[in-house]
Amino acid sequence: MTTRKKFPARPGATLVRAAILSAVALGGGGCATPGPLHLYTLGAGSAGVFSVASTSLDAVQDTGPDGTANVPSFVGPNETLTGFAYDPFTDHFFLRLAPGNRIRVVDRPARAIKREFKVDALSTVGGGDLAIRPRDGHVFALEPTERAVVEFTRLGEFVRRLALDALPGPAAGLAYDSARDRLLVLSGGKVAHVTAHALDGSLLSSVALDGKITPAALAYDPEKKEFYVPLNSGGAIGVFGEDGRPRGVIPVPATFLDVGSRSFIRMF
């Protein structure tokens, strides 16, 4: 198994995309221009929801092609983090806090809280992972005890609730596949699985992960078609292909994580 320490940028391809999308934005369309892939992580250790008793959750670790930086998460010592996602379109972090219906939005470049709100449709019995659809800013929140996902806007307006079909185990992680407009769910159990679901919750496919992971969070890179999952060692992240086979290990501890291309043009 290989060890990944950086996320290499593709300068030529990135510049071409930047030129095209910048022209669209300047013409009045407004969009986000994708840049190098970054890995965003919080916490380390055992799976599940836990209280912030140390400093492991007080910052988001940003690992990219130019090294690592920390961004304040603004998670306080008496708060419990239950879910996390990155929105590349706005360059914002979304944090879900206990009891499960609280959402905090952190502006990464400004290193400040952008907004906070509650979503009444979310359960208040523990919370779960988050995922974001960048093209319209809709947020998907996992409801593990109900085997469902709640969809709402960046501003907290409820959209709908989706029942997830045929989960092979307890739902633990959630990601969004922007290339194929589908949800990806990490389920724990004796063997961990990632299931793909249409946006009505129906099952599209399922794959078993060939490795020992911590069923706590899931991230997905649609360009490389790779899953990112915390390993059960608590000190690294496993990278898996869509066939479930391991492709590498990133030596970064995490309980919560997401990946995304840094935007050069942002919508606020």
C-alpha positions as CSV (number, residue, x, y, z in Angstrom):
1,M,0.0,0.0,0.0
2,T,1.4,3.4,-0.9
3,T,1.6,6.4,1.4
4,R,0.3,9.7,0.3
5,K,1.7,12.8,1.8
6,K,0.5,15.5,-0.7
7,F,-2.2,16.1,-3.2
8,P,-0.4,17.1,-6.4
9,A,-1.9,19.9,-8.4
10,R,-2.4,19.8,-12.1
11,P,-1.1,23.2,-13.1
12,G,-2.0,23.0,-16.8
13,A,-5.5,21.7,-16.4
14,T,-6.2,24.0,-13.5
15,L,-5.1,27.1,-15.5
16,V,-7.3,26.1,-18.4
17,R,-10.3,25.6,-16.2
18,A,-9.6,28.8,-14.4
19,A,-9.5,30.8,-17.6
20,I,-12.8,29.3,-18.9
21,L,-14.7,29.7,-15.7
22,S,-13.3,33.1,-15.0
23,A,-14.6,34.3,-18.3
24,V,-18.1,33.0,-17.5
25,A,-18.0,34.6,-14.1
26,L,-16.9,38.0,-15.5
27,G,-19.6,37.7,-18.0
28,G,-22.2,37.8,-15.2
29,G,-22.7,34.1,-14.7
30,G,-21.0,33.8,-11.3
31,C,-19.3,30.5,-10.5
32,A,-16.6,28.8,-8.6
33,T,-13.4,27.8,-10.3
34,P,-11.9,24.5,-9.1
35,G,-8.3,24.5,-8.0
36,P,-6.0,21.9,-6.3
37,L,-7.6,19.2,-4.2
38,H,-7.4,19.7,-0.4
39,L,-8.1,17.4,2.5
40,Y,-9.9,18.9,5.5
41,T,-9.8,17.0,8.8
42,L,-10.8,17.3,12.4
43,G,-10.1,15.2,15.5
44,A,-8.5,11.8,15.8
45,G,-9.1,8.5,17.7
46,S,-12.2,6.4,18.2
47,A,-15.3,6.6,16.0
48,G,-18.6,8.2,16.9
49,V,-19.7,11.4,18.5
50,F,-17.6,12.7,21.3
51,S,-17.3,15.8,23.4
52,V,-14.4,18.2,22.8
53,A,-12.3,17.5,25.8
54,S,-9.0,18.3,24.1
55,T,-7.8,20.6,21.3
56,S,-8.2,18.0,18.6
57,L,-11.3,19.6,17.3
58,D,-10.5,23.3,17.8
59,A,-9.1,23.6,14.3
60,V,-9.7,22.2,10.8
61,Q,-6.4,20.8,9.4
62,D,-6.1,21.8,5.8
63,T,-3.7,19.5,3.8
64,G,-3.0,20.6,0.3
65,P,-0.2,20.6,-2.3
66,D,1.6,23.4,-0.6
67,G,1.6,21.8,2.9
68,T,-0.6,22.0,5.9
69,A,-2.4,24.9,7.6
70,N,-5.0,25.1,10.4
71,V,-8.2,27.0,10.3
72,P,-10.2,27.7,13.6
73,S,-13.3,25.5,13.8
74,F,-14.8,27.6,16.6
75,V,-16.0,24.4,18.3
76,G,-16.0,25.2,22.0
77,P,-14.9,23.0,24.9
78,N,-18.6,22.4,25.9
79,E,-19.8,21.6,22.4
80,T,-20.0,18.2,20.6
81,L,-19.3,18.0,16.9
82,T,-21.3,15.4,15.0
83,G,-20.8,16.1,11.3
84,F,-18.6,18.1,8.9
85,A,-18.5,19.1,5.2
86,Y,-16.7,21.5,2.9
87,D,-18.4,23.6,0.3
88,P,-15.9,24.4,-2.5
89,F,-18.3,26.9,-4.1
90,T,-18.3,29.3,-1.2
91,D,-15.0,28.0,0.5
92,H,-17.0,27.5,3.7
93,F,-17.0,24.7,6.3
94,F,-20.3,23.4,7.6
95,L,-20.2,21.9,11.1
96,R,-23.1,20.0,12.7
97,L,-23.3,20.3,16.5
98,A,-25.2,18.4,19.2
99,P,-27.9,17.8,19.8
100,G,-27.9,17.4,16.0
101,N,-30.0,20.3,14.6
102,R,-27.4,23.1,15.0
103,I,-25.3,24.1,12.0
104,R,-22.3,26.4,12.1
105,V,-20.8,27.8,8.9
106,V,-17.2,28.9,9.0
107,D,-15.6,31.1,6.3
108,R,-12.2,29.5,5.6
109,P,-10.4,32.5,4.1
110,A,-11.8,34.9,6.6
111,R,-11.2,32.5,9.5
112,A,-14.5,33.6,11.0
113,I,-18.0,32.3,11.7
114,K,-20.2,33.2,8.7
115,R,-23.5,32.2,10.2
116,E,-25.3,29.8,12.6
117,F,-28.8,28.3,12.4
118,K,-31.0,25.5,13.4
119,V,-32.8,23.1,11.1
120,D,-36.0,22.0,12.8
121,A,-36.3,18.9,10.5
122,L,-33.1,17.5,11.9
123,S,-33.2,15.1,14.8
124,T,-31.9,16.1,18.2
125,V,-30.7,12.6,19.2
126,G,-27.0,12.7,18.2
127,G,-26.7,14.1,14.7
128,G,-24.6,12.6,11.8
129,D,-22.3,13.3,8.9
130,L,-22.9,16.1,6.3
131,A,-22.4,16.4,2.5
132,I,-22.8,19.3,0.2
133,R,-23.9,19.6,-3.5
134,P,-21.8,22.5,-4.7
135,R,-23.8,23.6,-7.7
136,D,-26.8,24.8,-5.7
137,G,-25.4,24.7,-2.1
138,H,-27.8,22.1,-0.8
139,V,-26.7,20.4,2.3
140,F,-27.5,16.7,3.1
141,A,-27.5,15.6,6.7
142,L,-27.4,11.9,7.7
143,E,-30.0,10.7,10.2
144,P,-28.4,7.4,11.2
145,T,-31.2,6.2,13.6
146,E,-33.8,6.8,10.9
147,R,-31.8,5.5,7.9
148,A,-32.6,8.8,6.2
149,V,-31.1,12.0,4.9
150,V,-32.4,15.5,5.4
151,E,-31.8,18.0,2.6
152,F,-31.7,21.8,3.2
153,T,-30.2,24.9,1.7
154,R,-27.0,26.7,2.6
155,L,-29.2,29.1,4.7
156,G,-31.0,26.3,6.5
157,E,-34.3,26.2,4.6
158,F,-35.7,22.7,4.6
159,V,-36.1,20.9,1.3
160,R,-37.0,17.3,1.9
161,R,-36.3,14.1,3.7
162,L,-35.0,11.0,1.9
163,A,-35.4,7.4,3.1
164,L,-32.3,5.4,2.3
165,D,-33.0,2.0,0.8
166,A,-31.2,-1.3,1.6
167,L,-28.4,-0.1,3.9
168,P,-26.2,-3.1,4.8
169,G,-25.4,-1.8,8.3
170,P,-25.6,1.3,10.5
171,A,-25.1,4.4,8.5
172,A,-22.0,6.4,9.6
173,G,-20.6,8.6,6.8
174,L,-22.1,10.6,4.0
175,A,-20.6,12.1,0.8
176,Y,-22.0,13.6,-2.5
177,D,-20.8,12.5,-5.9
178,S,-21.0,15.8,-8.0
179,A,-20.1,14.0,-11.2
180,R,-23.1,11.6,-11.1
181,D,-25.5,13.5,-8.8
182,R,-25.9,10.8,-6.2
183,L,-25.4,10.3,-2.5
184,L,-22.8,7.9,-1.0
185,V,-23.3,6.3,2.4
186,L,-20.7,4.6,4.5
187,S,-22.2,1.8,6.6
188,G,-20.4,0.0,9.4
189,G,-20.6,-3.6,10.6
190,K,-18.4,-6.6,10.3
191,V,-17.6,-5.5,6.8
192,A,-17.9,-1.8,5.9
193,H,-19.8,-0.9,2.8
194,V,-20.3,2.2,0.6
195,T,-23.7,2.4,-1.0
196,A,-24.7,4.8,-3.8
197,H,-28.2,6.2,-3.7
198,A,-30.2,8.2,-6.2
199,L,-31.6,11.5,-4.8
200,D,-34.9,9.7,-4.0
201,G,-33.0,7.4,-1.7
202,S,-33.2,4.3,-3.9
203,L,-30.2,2.0,-4.0
204,L,-27.9,2.2,-7.1
205,S,-24.9,0.1,-6.1
206,S,-23.0,-1.3,-3.1
207,V,-19.3,-2.1,-2.6
208,A,-17.5,-3.6,0.4
209,L,-14.3,-1.9,1.5
210,D,-11.3,-4.2,1.7
211,G,-9.8,-2.8,4.9
212,K,-10.3,-2.1,8.6
213,I,-11.9,1.4,8.9
214,T,-13.5,3.5,11.5
215,P,-17.2,4.1,10.5
216,A,-17.2,7.8,11.4
217,A,-17.1,9.8,8.2
218,L,-16.8,9.6,4.4
219,A,-15.4,11.8,1.7
220,Y,-15.3,11.3,-2.1
221,D,-13.2,12.7,-5.0
222,P,-15.4,12.4,-8.1
223,E,-12.4,13.1,-10.5
224,K,-10.3,10.2,-9.2
225,K,-13.3,8.2,-8.1
226,E,-11.9,7.6,-4.7
227,F,-13.3,7.2,-1.2
228,Y,-11.6,8.6,1.9
229,V,-12.3,6.9,5.2
230,P,-10.6,7.1,8.7
231,L,-8.8,3.9,9.4
232,N,-9.4,2.0,12.6
233,S,-5.8,2.8,13.8
234,G,-7.0,6.3,14.5
235,G,-3.9,7.8,13.0
236,A,-4.4,7.7,9.2
237,I,-7.0,7.9,6.4
238,G,-7.5,5.1,3.9
239,V,-8.1,5.8,0.2
240,F,-10.2,3.3,-1.6
241,G,-11.2,2.9,-5.2
242,E,-14.8,2.3,-6.3
243,D,-14.0,-1.4,-6.4
244,G,-13.4,-1.3,-2.7
245,R,-9.7,-2.0,-2.9
246,P,-7.2,0.2,-1.1
247,R,-5.2,2.7,-3.1
248,G,-3.2,4.4,-0.4
249,V,-2.9,5.7,3.1
250,I,-2.6,9.4,4.1
251,P,-0.8,9.7,7.4
252,V,-3.2,12.3,8.8
253,P,-5.4,11.4,11.9
254,A,-9.0,12.2,11.5
255,T,-12.5,11.5,12.8
256,F,-14.3,14.0,10.6
257,L,-13.1,14.7,7.1
258,D,-13.9,16.0,3.6
259,V,-12.1,16.7,0.4
260,G,-12.6,19.4,-2.2
261,S,-11.0,21.5,-4.8
262,R,-10.2,25.0,-3.5
263,S,-12.2,27.6,-5.3
264,F,-10.5,30.6,-7.0
265,I,-13.8,32.5,-7.5
266,R,-16.3,32.3,-4.6
267,M,-20.0,33.0,-4.2
268,F,-20.9,34.5,-0.8
